[in-house]
């Protein structure tokens, strides 16, 4: 099976009302930030999705919403 992009996975899962969850590494790549930055985001309330295994997963839509709410605070 070929590797799917996030856009491909999103289109496949959208009809079921499911969003693909990102790993820390995928979130880092998406925003061009370091692991330290993602850890700081989590400390400051960035939403995590519960998993049945070790590791963190992020719903990109929820992260975007959280970041939009943080922007006014950081601009002040």
Backbone as JSON Lines, residues from 0, in Angstrom:
{"i":0,"aa":"X","n":[0.85,-1.18,0.0],"ca":[0.0,0.0,0.0],"c":[0.88,1.24,0.0]}
{"i":1,"aa":"X","n":[0.53,2.19,-0.82],"ca":[1.3,3.42,-0.93],"c":[1.07,4.3,0.3]}
{"i":2,"aa":"X","n":[2.04,5.12,0.6],"ca":[1.92,6.05,1.71],"c":[0.87,7.11,1.37]}
{"i":3,"aa":"X","n":[0.01,7.41,2.32],"ca":[-1.03,8.41,2.11],"c":[-0.62,9.72,2.77]}
{"i":4,"aa":"X","n":[-0.98,10.79,2.12],"ca":[-0.76,12.1,2.71],"c":[-1.87,12.39,3.71]}
{"i":5,"aa":"X","n":[-1.68,13.42,4.51],"ca":[-2.71,13.82,5.46],"c":[-4.0,14.18,4.71]}
{"i":6,"aa":"X","n":[-3.86,14.84,3.58],"ca":[-5.05,15.21,2.79],"c":[-5.78,13.96,2.31]}
{"i":7,"aa":"X","n":[-5.03,12.95,1.87],"ca":[-5.66,11.69,1.43],"c":[-6.41,11.04,2.57]}
{"i":8,"aa":"X","n":[-5.76,10.94,3.73],"ca":[-6.39,10.31,4.89],"c":[-7.62,11.08,5.33]}
{"i":9,"aa":"X","n":[-7.55,12.4,5.28],"ca":[-8.69,13.23,5.67],"c":[-9.88,12.96,4.77]}
{"i":10,"aa":"X","n":[-9.65,12.89,3.46],"ca":[-10.73,12.64,2.51],"c":[-11.36,11.26,2.71]}
{"i":11,"aa":"X","n":[-10.55,10.28,3.06],"ca":[-11.06,8.93,3.29],"c":[-11.91,8.87,4.55]}
{"i":12,"aa":"X","n":[-11.45,9.55,5.61],"ca":[-12.12,9.48,6.9],"c":[-13.28,10.46,7.06]}
{"i":13,"aa":"X","n":[-13.31,11.52,6.27],"ca":[-14.33,12.57,6.41],"c":[-15.76,12.04,6.36]}
{"i":14,"aa":"X","n":[-16.11,11.13,5.42],"ca":[-17.5,10.65,5.38],"c":[-17.95,9.97,6.67]}
{"i":15,"aa":"X","n":[-17.02,9.4,7.41],"ca":[-17.35,8.75,8.67],"c":[-17.34,9.72,9.84]}
{"i":16,"aa":"X","n":[-17.01,10.99,9.57],"ca":[-16.96,11.99,10.63],"c":[-15.74,11.85,11.53]}
{"i":17,"aa":"X","n":[-14.68,11.28,10.97],"ca":[-13.46,11.05,11.75],"c":[-12.33,11.89,11.16]}
{"i":18,"aa":"X","n":[-11.54,12.5,12.02],"ca":[-10.36,13.24,11.57],"c":[-9.12,12.41,11.89]}
{"i":19,"aa":"X","n":[-8.15,12.38,10.98],"ca":[-6.93,11.64,11.29],"c":[-6.18,12.32,12.42]}
{"i":20,"aa":"X","n":[-5.58,11.52,13.27],"ca":[-4.81,12.06,14.4],"c":[-3.35,12.11,14.03]}
{"i":21,"aa":"X","n":[-2.69,13.18,14.43],"ca":[-1.28,13.38,14.13],"c":[-0.41,12.98,15.3]}
{"i":22,"aa":"X","n":[0.76,12.44,14.99],"ca":[1.75,12.18,16.03],"c":[2.47,13.49,16.33]}
{"i":23,"aa":"X","n":[3.29,13.48,17.36],"ca":[4.08,14.67,17.68],"c":[4.96,15.04,16.5]}
{"i":24,"aa":"X","n":[5.61,14.05,15.88],"ca":[6.5,14.32,14.74],"c":[5.73,14.93,13.57]}
{"i":25,"aa":"X","n":[4.52,14.45,13.33],"ca":[3.72,15.0,12.24],"c":[3.29,16.43,12.54]}
{"i":26,"aa":"X","n":[2.95,16.7,13.8],"ca":[2.58,18.06,14.19],"c":[3.79,18.99,14.07]}
{"i":27,"aa":"X","n":[4.96,18.51,14.47],"ca":[6.19,19.29,14.34],"c":[6.44,19.64,12.88]}
{"i":28,"aa":"X","n":[6.29,18.66,11.99],"ca":[6.51,18.89,10.56],"c":[5.47,19.84,9.99]}
{"i":29,"aa":"X","n":[4.25,19.71,10.43],"ca":[3.15,20.55,9.92],"c":[3.4,22.02,10.21]}
{"i":30,"aa":"X","n":[3.89,22.31,11.42],"ca":[4.1,23.7,11.82],"c":[5.56,24.14,11.77]}
{"i":31,"aa":"X","n":[6.46,23.23,11.45],"ca":[7.88,23.6,11.35],"c":[8.47,24.01,12.68]}
{"i":32,"aa":"X","n":[8.09,23.28,13.74],"ca":[8.57,23.6,15.08],"c":[9.31,22.4,15.67]}
{"i":33,"aa":"X","n":[9.94,22.61,16.8],"ca":[10.7,21.56,17.46],"c":[9.82,20.78,18.44]}
{"i":34,"aa":"X","n":[10.36,19.67,18.91],"ca":[9.68,18.87,19.93],"c":[9.48,19.71,21.19]}
{"i":35,"aa":"X","n":[10.44,20.52,21.54],"ca":[10.34,21.37,22.72],"c":[9.1,22.29,22.59]}
{"i":36,"aa":"X","n":[8.91,22.86,21.4],"ca":[7.78,23.75,21.18],"c":[6.46,23.02,21.37]}
{"i":37,"aa":"X","n":[6.35,21.82,20.8],"ca":[5.11,21.04,20.96],"c":[4.9,20.72,22.44]}
{"i":38,"aa":"X","n":[5.96,20.37,23.16],"ca":[5.83,20.11,24.59],"c":[5.33,21.35,25.33]}
{"i":39,"aa":"X","n":[5.82,22.51,24.96],"ca":[5.36,23.75,25.58],"c":[3.89,24.01,25.26]}
{"i":40,"aa":"X","n":[3.49,23.73,24.02],"ca":[2.08,23.88,23.65],"c":[1.21,23.0,24.54]}
{"i":41,"aa":"X","n":[1.64,21.76,24.73],"ca":[0.86,20.82,25.55],"c":[0.77,21.33,26.98]}
{"i":42,"aa":"X","n":[1.89,21.83,27.52],"ca":[1.88,22.39,28.88],"c":[0.91,23.55,28.99]}
{"i":43,"aa":"X","n":[0.76,24.3,27.89],"ca":[-0.11,25.48,27.88],"c":[-1.54,25.18,27.47]}
{"i":44,"aa":"X","n":[-1.86,23.89,27.3],"ca":[-3.25,23.52,27.06],"c":[-3.6,23.03,25.67]}
{"i":45,"aa":"X","n":[-2.62,22.81,24.81],"ca":[-2.9,22.29,23.48],"c":[-3.64,20.96,23.63]}
{"i":46,"aa":"X","n":[-4.76,20.79,22.93],"ca":[-5.58,19.58,23.13],"c":[-4.91,18.3,22.61]}
{"i":47,"aa":"X","n":[-4.99,17.28,23.44],"ca":[-4.5,15.94,23.1],"c":[-5.7,15.02,22.94]}
{"i":48,"aa":"X","n":[-5.54,14.01,22.13],"ca":[-6.58,13.01,21.98],"c":[-6.2,11.77,22.78]}
{"i":49,"aa":"X","n":[-7.13,11.21,23.51],"ca":[-6.83,10.01,24.3],"c":[-6.51,8.83,23.38]}
{"i":50,"aa":"X","n":[-5.54,8.04,23.78],"ca":[-5.17,6.85,23.01],"c":[-5.1,5.66,23.96]}
{"i":51,"aa":"X","n":[-5.18,4.48,23.37],"ca":[-5.08,3.24,24.16],"c":[-3.64,2.78,24.27]}
{"i":52,"aa":"X","n":[-2.71,3.58,23.81],"ca":[-1.31,3.2,23.81],"c":[-0.46,4.39,24.23]}
{"i":53,"aa":"X","n":[0.8,4.13,24.44],"ca":[1.72,5.2,24.83],"c":[1.95,6.13,23.65]}
{"i":54,"aa":"X","n":[2.06,7.38,23.92],"ca":[2.28,8.37,22.87],"c":[1.15,9.38,22.85]}
{"i":55,"aa":"X","n":[1.39,10.46,22.15],"ca":[0.38,11.52,22.07],"c":[-0.13,11.61,20.64]}
{"i":56,"aa":"X","n":[-1.39,11.96,20.53],"ca":[-1.99,12.17,19.22],"c":[-2.76,13.49,19.27]}
{"i":57,"aa":"X","n":[-2.77,14.17,18.15],"ca":[-3.37,15.49,18.05],"c":[-4.38,15.52,16.91]}
{"i":58,"aa":"X","n":[-5.54,16.1,17.17],"ca":[-6.54,16.35,16.14],"c":[-6.21,17.73,15.57]}
{"i":59,"aa":"X","n":[-5.85,17.78,14.29],"ca":[-5.4,19.03,13.68],"c":[-6.43,20.14,13.79]}
{"i":60,"aa":"X","n":[-7.71,19.81,13.62],"ca":[-8.75,20.85,13.73],"c":[-8.79,21.44,15.13]}
{"i":61,"aa":"X","n":[-8.67,20.59,16.14],"ca":[-8.69,21.1,17.52],"c":[-7.43,21.91,17.83]}
{"i":62,"aa":"X","n":[-6.3,21.5,17.28],"ca":[-5.06,22.26,17.48],"c":[-5.18,23.62,16.81]}
{"i":63,"aa":"X","n":[-5.72,23.66,15.6],"ca":[-5.92,24.94,14.91],"c":[-6.82,25.87,15.72]}
{"i":64,"aa":"X","n":[-7.93,25.33,16.24],"ca":[-8.84,26.14,17.05],"c":[-8.13,26.67,18.29]}
{"i":65,"aa":"X","n":[-7.36,25.8,18.95],"ca":[-6.63,26.2,20.15],"c":[-5.63,27.3,19.82]}
{"i":66,"aa":"X","n":[-4.92,27.13,18.7],"ca":[-3.92,28.13,18.31],"c":[-4.58,29.47,17.98]}
{"i":67,"aa":"X","n":[-5.74,29.43,17.35],"ca":[-6.45,30.68,17.03],"c":[-6.84,31.43,18.3]}
{"i":68,"aa":"X","n":[-7.19,30.69,19.34],"ca":[-7.55,31.32,20.62],"c":[-6.32,31.86,21.34]}
{"i":69,"aa":"X","n":[-5.16,31.26,21.07],"ca":[-3.91,31.72,21.72],"c":[-3.36,32.97,21.06]}
{"i":70,"aa":"X","n":[-3.62,33.17,19.78],"ca":[-3.04,34.28,19.03],"c":[-3.33,35.65,19.65]}
{"i":71,"aa":"X","n":[-4.58,35.94,20.04],"ca":[-4.82,37.25,20.66],"c":[-4.02,37.46,21.96]}
{"i":72,"aa":"X","n":[-3.86,36.4,22.73],"ca":[-3.13,36.52,23.99],"c":[-1.66,36.79,23.73]}
{"i":73,"aa":"X","n":[-1.07,36.13,22.73],"ca":[0.35,36.32,22.47],"c":[0.63,37.65,21.77]}
{"i":74,"aa":"X","n":[-0.38,38.22,21.11],"ca":[-0.19,39.51,20.41],"c":[-0.24,40.68,21.39]}
{"i":75,"aa":"X","n":[-0.85,40.47,22.54],"ca":[-1.0,41.58,23.5],"c":[0.26,41.91,24.22]}
